[in-house]
Amino acid sequence: MSLSKQRRARKALRANTTYHVIGIVVSIFFAAPFIITFLSSFRHGTEASLAPLPPWPTTGFSIDSYKLLDTFGAGIWRHTLNSLVVSIATVVLTVAVSLLAGYGFSRYRFPLKNMLFVLIIATLMIPFQSILTPLFIILARLGLNNSLLGLTLVYVTLQLPFSVFMMRNAFDAVPKEIEEAARIDGARDLRLLARVLLPLVLPGVATVAIFAFLNAWNEFLAALVLLSSNEKYTLPVLMTAVRAGRLGAINWGAVQAGVVVMTIPCLIVFLLLQRYYMRGLMAGAVK
C-alpha cells in the first residue's frame, strides 16, 4: 500500500472514530435523564423520600415507590387507563377525520377551497387558553362536561388543523397518475382511498398518530379544567398531586415512578412508528 493510501486510511479511521465517539457521548447525554429517573424509581421507601441524588439505589432495588404511587387519587392503574382511553380515542378520531379531510382538500375542487384551508390552518395561531372557557360552556350544554368523551373531542378539535395540513401534503405528494390508473381498474372513492392511497400516505398517518397520542397523553390544563371527578382524571393531573406531596412532604421516589409510567407509552409509540414518522415529516417539509 502506498504512503498516500495509508494516510487516507488513517484519516478515514480517525474521522470514523471521532464520529462514533461524539455520537456515543451525545447519546449518553440525552439518555442520562431517562436512566437517572428509572433508577431513582426503584429506591427503598425511606431512601426515596430524600433528594433524588445519587439516582441509583444504595440499599437495594425496591418497588415501594410504585406501591406508594398507587395510593394517590383513584390509583395509578385507573388514571393510566383514563389516559390510554383518551389518547387512543384521540388518535383514532384524528386520523380518520384528517385522512378524509386531507384527501378532499388534495383531490377535490369546491368553492372557497383555499380560503377554507387557510382558515383551518389559521386556527393554529389561536392560544388554547383563550378558548378554554367557551369550550367548557359548550361541553356543559351538551352534557359532555366531566366526561372522557368530551375531553377526547376537545383534543381532536385542537389536533385537527395540524393533522389536516399534514395529510393534505401527504396526498399532494402522491402522483395523480396512480389514482387515475386505479380508477380505470374500477376502484372508486372509499375503496381507492383504503386500498391504493392509504399505503402510500402511511408516513403521514403515522406522523399524525404520534403527534395526536403525545399531545393527548401529556396534556394537563384541559383535563384539569374540564374534568371534576377524581376517578376520571388523567395521569398528568395525578402527577400534580404526587409532585405537591402530602402536607408539603414530597416523595421523590413516587415522582420518579410516575415519570417512568408516563414515559414508557410515549417511547413505545415513537419506537414503533419512528421510521414512518421521519418520512412523514420529510414529505411535509418538501411540500
Secondary structure, DSSP 8 states (H G I E B T S, - for coil): --HHHHHHHHHHHHHHHHHHHHHHHHHHHHHHHHHHHHHHTTS-HHHHTS-S-S-S-SS----HHHHHHTTSTT-HHHHHHHHHHHHHHHHHHHHHHHHHHHHHHHH---TTHHHHHHHHHHGGGS-GGGGHHHHHHHHHHHT-TTSHHHHHHHHHHHHHHHHHHHHHHHHHTS-HHHHHHHHHTT--HHHHIIIIIHHHTHHHHHHHHHHHHHHHHH--HHHHHH---GGG--HHHHHHHHHH-BTTB--HHHHHHHHHHHHHHHHHHHHHHHHHHHHHHHHHHH-
